[in-house]
Amino acid sequence: MPETWAKQAMVAGVDLHLELSGTRVRAGLENALRQAVRAGRLGPGTRLPSSRALAADLGLARNTVAEVYTQLVAEGWLTARTGSGTSVAERRPAEPAARPGARAEVAVLRYDLRAGVPDLAAFPRRAWLATARKALAAAPDRLLDYPDPRGLEQLRVVLAAYLARVRGVSADPEHIVICAGFAHGLAVTCRALRAAGAGTLAVESHGHQVHRDIARAAGLRLRPLPVDDRGAVIAGAHGAHGDHGAEAMLLTPAHQFPLGVTLHPQRRREAADWPGVVIEDDYDGEFRYDRQPVGALQALAPDHIVYAGTTSKSLVPSLRLGWLVVPPRLLDAVTAQLTAGPPGLDQLTLAEFISSGGYDRQVRRARLAYRRRRDALAAALRRQGLHVTGIAAGLHAVLAVPGTGTERRLVARAAEHGLALQGLESYRAGGRLPAADAGRAGLVIGYARPPEHAYTTALARLCAVLAARSAGHRTGSGWPP
């Protein structure tokens, strides 16, 4: 083993305890000086001894100390001036660390019933790993180069066939763009629309705040669309009283998020006939429980509907794999806005996973598991005289409550029981909304996120939170005061 010994050196009046061992003497001296500067023991402007003096103090070769000084000067820790020697470089003071009590405490809730994420424990790790090995072993070397900005051709070809078969999408592989999840695809599309002259994006009155923020960041104004029991009111995107209206529209037609309604056939036709660009977020279109999934809206008007899909619900969000089917007239504009997409090896694995049938098998397994969870949720609440809506598809349900005050109290009470739960208020768009939209209140209950072994307990705790409404029967409200 290399010999190790300690050395004491006085540098500008500061004792440096150096652990120097074997051939790592130089590295040890570099690290010791860095730490002394970083910790403030050697302050800015402090003059260091000459390389000859420090070498003699430590019993090292002068060249070793000189090389250390040269390295630290190059890194910016020290400065060297002819005739002035070597000193500690000036540095901007570090930002003071926040005191423990300076930020709000974030409660860690054990049971998560928020919407938007599948059961992460159900991800088919072994199948995905085996598929990745197979895909990589068979991949020619050229596929390891920088990929086409639109995504690997193999994946685009496989996706075109899959989307046509499962979602009825009219897709040419040349018009498919692979993106790093829906948020990335939405950002790219919104920037392309803005560059093409669009100024306003119509959005549903309830939806993801993150998606609205992305559109605003791209420079688009937002126009909220009312949502009723037939889905988004498409006529709300048209201008009135001198307003030119929206040039583009973002919809979740198969299963409105988070209200859960399916866009009515008449409104689907209205959206297909609408002259602007429609962005179709088909976030959970494969999870339909009462009948065959409703086909994609894009098939009705592929010339002006951008279809967006993702593996975030069917597999896991961390894969960051999504896709856009872009109308020919927008393809160049969207391609021009592309930033780095998902890694090519992950794209290659997904292409093989779909073509081998592994993706279909995973979706079928997940659909059966989530249907059982949905049924258990509906049955548990039915025993309390409660009825959830939006359960024909997707991974969440909505329980209407009388007013935002009750909604907030129930969300807070759920947190006291270790449950993470969200209300409709957190999904509501700003702006002027009809009274029916602005006053809508309810709990958005995601039944996919808890692992299988924890779901029964999560349901029991939810029922305990809602059981307090029985006290409200005495006041005639049916809900907790």
C-alpha positions in Angstrom: 0.0 0.0 0.0 1.3 3.5 -0.7 2.7 5.4 2.3 0.4 8.0 3.9 1.5 10.8 6.1 0.2 14.1 7.4 1.9 17.4 6.7 1.4 20.8 8.5 2.0 23.9 6.5 1.5 27.6 7.3 -0.1 29.4 4.4 -0.7 33.1 5.1 -0.9 32.2 8.8 -3.4 29.4 8.3 -2.5 25.8 9.2 -3.3 23.4 6.4 -3.5 19.7 7.4 -2.6 17.8 4.3 -3.2 14.1 3.8 -0.5 13.2 1.2 -0.2 9.6 0.0 1.9 7.8 -2.6 1.5 9.2 -6.1 -1.4 11.4 -5.1 0.7 14.1 -3.4 -0.1 16.7 -6.1 -3.9 15.9 -6.1 -3.9 16.1 -2.3 -2.3 19.5 -2.3 -4.7 20.8 -5.0 -7.7 19.6 -3.1 -6.4 21.0 0.2 -5.9 24.4 -1.3 -9.3 24.3 -3.1 -11.1 23.4 0.2 -9.3 26.2 2.1 -10.4 28.8 -0.5 -14.0 27.3 -0.7 -14.3 27.2 3.1 -13.0 30.8 3.5 -9.9 29.9 5.5 -8.0 31.5 2.6 -9.9 34.7 1.8 -9.9 36.6 -1.5 -6.6 38.5 -2.0 -4.7 36.4 0.4 -1.1 36.1 -0.8 0.4 32.6 -0.9 4.0 31.7 -0.2 6.2 31.1 -3.2 6.4 27.7 -4.7 9.9 27.3 -3.4 8.9 28.3 0.2 5.8 26.0 0.3 7.8 23.1 -1.2 10.4 23.5 1.4 7.8 23.6 4.2 6.1 20.5 2.9 9.2 18.6 1.9 8.0 18.3 -1.7 9.6 19.0 -5.1 9.3 22.6 -6.1 7.9 21.6 -9.5 5.0 19.8 -7.8 3.9 22.9 -6.0 4.4 25.1 -9.1 2.2 22.7 -11.1 -0.5 22.9 -8.4 -0.4 26.7 -8.5 -0.6 26.7 -12.3 -3.6 24.3 -12.2 -5.5 26.4 -9.7 -4.8 29.6 -11.6 -6.2 28.0 -14.7 -9.3 26.9 -12.8 -9.9 30.4 -11.4 -9.1 29.7 -7.7 -5.9 31.6 -7.7 -4.3 34.5 -9.6 -0.7 35.0 -10.5 1.0 38.3 -11.5 4.6 38.9 -12.4 6.3 40.6 -9.5 3.3 40.1 -7.1 3.4 36.4 -6.6 0.3 34.1 -6.3 -2.8 35.0 -4.4 -6.4 33.9 -3.9 -8.7 35.1 -6.6 -11.6 37.4 -5.9 -14.9 35.6 -5.9 -18.6 36.6 -5.7 -19.9 35.9 -2.2 -22.0 32.8 -2.0 -25.7 33.2 -1.6 -26.6 32.7 2.0 -28.2 29.3 2.7 -31.9 29.4 3.6 -32.6 28.9 7.2 -34.5 25.7 8.0 -37.6 27.7 8.8 -37.3 30.0 5.8 -39.4 27.8 3.5 -42.7 26.2 4.0 -42.6 22.6 5.1 -43.9 20.2 2.4 -45.8 17.4 4.0 -44.9 14.0 2.7 -48.2 12.2 2.3 -48.1 8.4 2.2 -51.0 7.7 -0.1 -51.2 9.6 -3.4 -54.6 9.9 -5.0 -53.7 12.7 -7.4 -54.5 12.3 -11.1 -52.1 12.1 -14.0 -49.6 9.3 -13.1 -50.0 5.5 -13.5 -48.9 2.8 -11.0 -45.1 3.1 -11.3 -44.6 -0.3 -9.7 -46.5 -1.9 -12.7 -43.8 -0.8 -15.2 -42.7 -4.0 -17.0 -39.0 -3.7 -16.0 -37.9 -7.2 -17.1 -39.7 -7.0 -20.5 -38.4 -3.5 -21.2 -34.8 -4.5 -20.3 -35.0 -7.6 -22.4 -36.4 -5.5 -25.3 -33.7 -2.9 -24.9 -31.0 -5.6 -25.1 -32.5 -7.1 -28.2 -32.9 -3.8 -29.9 -29.4 -2.7 -29.1 -27.9 -6.0 -30.2 -29.6 -5.8 -33.6 -29.1 -2.1 -34.2 -26.6 -1.1 -37.0 -23.9 1.3 -35.9 -25.4 4.1 -37.9 -28.3 4.3 -35.5 -25.9 5.2 -32.7 -25.2 8.5 -34.4 -27.1 11.8 -33.7 -30.7 10.9 -34.6 -33.0 12.7 -37.1 -34.5 15.7 -35.2 -38.0 14.2 -35.9 -37.0 10.9 -34.2 -35.8 7.5 -35.4 -37.4 6.4 -38.6 -38.0 2.9 -37.1 -40.1 4.3 -34.3 -42.0 6.6 -36.6 -42.9 3.7 -39.0 -44.0 1.5 -36.1 -46.0 4.3 -34.5 -47.9 5.1 -37.8 -49.1 1.5 -38.0 -49.9 1.3 -34.2 -51.8 4.6 -34.1 -53.8 3.7 -37.2 -54.8 0.3 -35.7 -55.5 1.4 -32.1 -56.6 5.0 -32.3 -57.7 5.4 -36.0 -55.1 8.1 -36.6 -54.3 9.0 -40.2 -50.5 9.0 -40.0 -47.7 9.0 -42.5 -44.3 8.2 -40.8 -42.9 11.4 -42.5 -45.4 13.5 -40.6 -44.6 12.0 -37.1 -42.3 13.9 -34.7 -41.0 12.1 -31.6 -40.8 14.4 -28.6 -39.8 14.1 -25.0 -43.3 13.8 -23.6 -46.4 15.9 -24.2 -45.1 19.1 -22.5 -42.2 19.1 -24.9 -44.4 18.5 -27.9 -46.9 21.2 -26.8 -44.0 23.7 -26.4 -42.7 23.0 -29.8 -46.2 23.3 -31.4 -47.0 26.5 -29.6 -43.7 28.1 -30.7 -44.4 27.0 -34.2 -47.9 28.5 -34.1 -46.6 31.8 -32.7 -43.9 31.9 -35.4 -46.6 31.4 -38.0 -48.5 34.4 -36.7 -51.0 32.8 -34.2 -51.8 35.0 -31.2 -54.5 33.2 -29.2 -54.9 29.6 -28.1 -58.3 28.4 -26.9 -58.1 26.1 -23.9 -60.7 24.1 -22.0 -61.9 25.8 -18.8 -60.3 23.0 -16.7 -57.0 21.5 -17.5 -53.3 21.3 -16.6 -51.9 24.7 -15.4 -48.5 23.6 -16.7 -49.9 23.4 -20.2 -51.4 26.8 -20.0 -48.0 28.1 -18.7 -46.3 26.5 -21.7 -48.6 28.3 -24.1 -48.1 31.6 -22.5 -44.3 31.2 -22.4 -44.5 30.7 -26.2 -46.2 34.1 -26.5 -49.8 33.0 -27.0 -52.8 34.5 -25.3 -55.4 32.1 -23.8 -59.1 32.0 -24.3 -60.9 29.6 -21.9 -63.6 27.4 -23.4 -66.6 26.5 -21.3 -67.0 22.7 -20.7 -70.4 21.2 -20.1 -71.8 17.6 -20.1 -71.1 17.4 -23.9 -67.4 18.5 -23.6 -65.8 21.7 -24.7 -68.0 24.4 -26.2 -66.2 24.8 -29.6 -68.2 27.9 -30.5 -66.4 29.7 -27.7 -63.2 29.7 -29.8 -64.8 32.0 -32.4 -64.5 35.8 -32.1 -67.4 38.1 -31.0 -67.9 41.8 -30.7 -64.9 42.7 -32.8 -62.7 40.0 -31.3 -61.0 37.9 -34.0 -61.1 34.8 -31.9 -58.5 32.1 -31.4 -56.2 30.8 -34.2 -55.6 27.5 -32.4 -57.3 25.3 -29.9 -56.1 22.7 -27.3 -58.6 19.8 -26.6 -58.8 16.5 -24.7 -61.7 15.1 -26.7 -61.6 11.4 -25.8 -61.7 12.0 -22.0 -61.7 15.7 -21.0 -59.1 16.3 -18.3 -60.0 16.5 -15.5 -63.8 16.5 -15.8 -63.9 13.2 -17.7 -66.6 13.9 -20.3 -66.2 12.7 -23.9 -66.6 15.3 -26.6 -70.1 14.9 -28.1 -70.2 13.8 -31.8 -71.7 17.1 -32.9 -68.9 19.0 -31.2 -66.4 16.7 -32.7 -67.7 17.7 -36.1 -67.5 21.3 -35.1 -63.9 20.9 -34.1 -63.1 19.1 -37.3 -64.8 21.9 -39.3 -63.1 24.7 -37.3 -60.7 26.7 -39.5 -57.9 27.0 -37.0 -55.3 24.5 -35.8 -56.5 21.9 -33.2 -54.0 20.3 -30.8 -55.5 16.9 -29.7 -54.1 15.7 -26.4 -54.9 12.0 -26.4 -53.3 11.5 -23.0 -55.2 8.3 -22.0 -57.2 7.3 -25.1 -56.2 3.6 -24.7 -58.0 3.3 -21.4 -61.7 2.9 -22.1 -63.8 0.6 -20.0 -67.4 0.6 -21.2 -66.8 0.0 -24.9 -64.1 0.3 -27.6 -62.0 3.5 -27.1 -63.4 6.5 -28.9 -61.3 7.0 -32.0 -59.0 10.0 -32.4 -60.5 13.3 -33.5 -57.5 13.7 -35.9 -58.9 11.2 -38.3 -61.8 13.6 -39.1 -59.4 16.4 -40.2 -55.8 15.4 -40.5 -55.0 18.5 -42.5 -55.4 20.8 -39.4 -55.3 18.7 -36.3 -52.0 18.0 -34.5 -52.4 14.7 -32.7 -50.3 14.2 -29.5 -49.8 10.9 -27.6 -47.4 9.7 -25.0 -46.2 6.6 -23.0 -46.6 8.6 -19.7 -49.8 6.7 -18.8 -49.3 3.4 -20.6 -45.8 2.9 -19.2 -44.2 5.6 -17.0 -43.6 9.4 -17.3 -39.8 9.1 -16.7 -39.3 7.6 -20.2 -40.1 11.0 -21.7 -41.4 9.4 -24.9 -44.2 11.1 -26.8 -45.2 11.8 -30.4 -46.9 14.4 -32.6 -48.7 13.6 -35.8 -48.4 16.9 -37.6 -50.4 18.2 -40.6 -48.2 18.6 -43.7 -48.7 22.4 -43.8 -47.2 22.7 -40.2 -44.5 20.1 -40.4 -41.7 22.5 -41.4 -42.7 25.1 -38.8 -42.8 22.4 -36.1 -39.5 20.8 -37.2 -37.8 24.2 -37.1 -38.7 24.6 -33.4 -37.5 21.2 -32.3 -35.1 20.9 -29.4 -33.4 17.8 -28.1 -35.8 14.9 -28.0 -35.6 11.6 -26.2 -32.5 9.4 -26.4 -32.2 7.4 -29.5 -31.7 4.1 -27.6 -35.0 4.6 -25.8 -36.7 5.3 -29.1 -35.2 2.1 -30.5 -36.5 0.1 -27.5 -40.0 1.5 -27.8 -40.1 0.7 -31.5 -39.1 -2.9 -30.7 -41.5 -3.1 -27.7 -44.5 -2.0 -30.0 -43.6 -4.2 -32.9 -43.0 -7.3 -30.7 -46.5 -7.0 -29.1 -45.1 -6.1 -25.7 -46.7 -2.7 -25.7 -50.2 -4.1 -26.5 -49.8 -6.7 -23.7 -48.8 -4.0 -21.2 -51.8 -1.8 -22.1 -54.2 -4.8 -21.8 -52.8 -5.7 -18.3 -53.0 -2.1 -17.2 -56.5 -1.6 -18.5 -57.7 -4.6 -16.5 -55.9 -3.5 -13.3 -57.2 0.1 -13.5 -60.7 -1.1 -14.3 -60.7 -3.2 -11.1 -59.5 -0.1 -9.1 -62.1 2.1 -10.7 -64.8 -0.4 -9.8 -63.6 -0.6 -6.2 -63.6 3.2 -5.9 -67.1 3.5 -7.3 -68.4 0.8 -5.1 -66.8 2.2 -1.9 -68.3 5.6 -2.5 -71.6 4.2 -3.5 -71.9 2.6 -0.1 -71.7 6.2 1.3 -74.4 7.3 -1.1 -71.9 9.1 -3.3 -71.6 9.0 -7.1 -68.5 9.6 -9.1 -68.4 10.8 -12.8 -65.9 10.6 -15.6 -65.2 6.9 -15.0 -65.9 5.5 -18.5 -62.3 6.0 -19.3 -58.9 7.1 -18.0 -57.2 6.9 -14.6 -59.2 9.2 -12.4 -62.8 10.0 -11.4 -64.5 13.2 -10.2 -66.7 13.5 -7.1 -68.8 16.7 -7.2 -69.1 18.7 -4.0 -71.2 21.7 -3.1 -68.8 24.6 -3.4 -65.1 25.4 -3.3 -65.2 25.8 0.5 -66.2 22.2 0.9 -63.6 21.2 -1.7 -60.8 22.9 0.2 -61.8 21.5 3.5 -61.9 18.0 2.1 -58.5 18.3 0.5 -57.1 19.6 3.8 -58.8 16.8 5.7 -57.4 14.2 3.3 -53.9 15.5 4.0 -54.5 15.0 7.7 -55.2 11.4 6.9 -52.0 11.0 4.8 -53.8 11.4 1.5 -52.6 13.6 -1.4 -55.7 14.8 -3.2 -56.6 17.7 -5.5 -59.7 19.6 -6.2 -61.1 21.0 -9.4 -60.1 24.5 -8.3 -56.4 23.6 -9.0 -57.2 22.9 -12.6 -59.4 25.9 -13.4 -58.3 28.3 -16.0 -58.3 32.0 -15.2 -60.2 34.6 -17.2 -64.0 35.1 -17.7 -65.9 31.9 -17.3 -69.6 31.1 -17.2 -71.0 30.7 -13.7 -71.4 26.9 -14.2 -67.6 26.6 -14.9 -66.4 29.2 -12.4 -68.5 27.7 -9.6 -67.8 24.0 -10.3 -66.3 22.2 -7.3 -65.2 18.6 -6.7 -62.5 16.2 -5.9 -60.3 14.7 -8.7 -59.5 11.2 -7.5 -56.7 9.4 -9.2 -57.0 5.6 -8.7 -53.9 4.5 -10.7 -51.0 6.0 -8.8 -50.9 4.0 -5.5 -49.1 0.6 -5.8 -51.4 -2.4 -5.7 -50.6 -3.3 -2.0 -51.5 0.3 -0.9 -54.6 0.9 -2.8 -57.1 -0.7 -0.4 -55.7 1.4 2.5 -55.8 4.5 0.4 -59.5 3.9 -0.4 -60.2 3.2 3.3 -58.7 6.5 4.3 -60.6 8.4 1.5 -63.8 6.9 2.8 -62.9 8.0 6.3 -62.4 11.5 5.1 -65.8 11.5 3.3 -67.6 9.7 6.1 -67.6 13.1 8.0 -70.4 14.1 5.7 -72.8 11.9 7.7 -72.7 14.6 10.3 -73.9 17.0 7.7 -77.1 15.0 7.3 -78.3 16.5 10.6 -78.0 20.0 9.2 -79.5 18.9 5.9 -76.4 19.7 3.9 -75.1 16.2 3.4 -71.6 17.5 3.6 -69.3 18.5 6.4 -69.6 22.1 7.6 
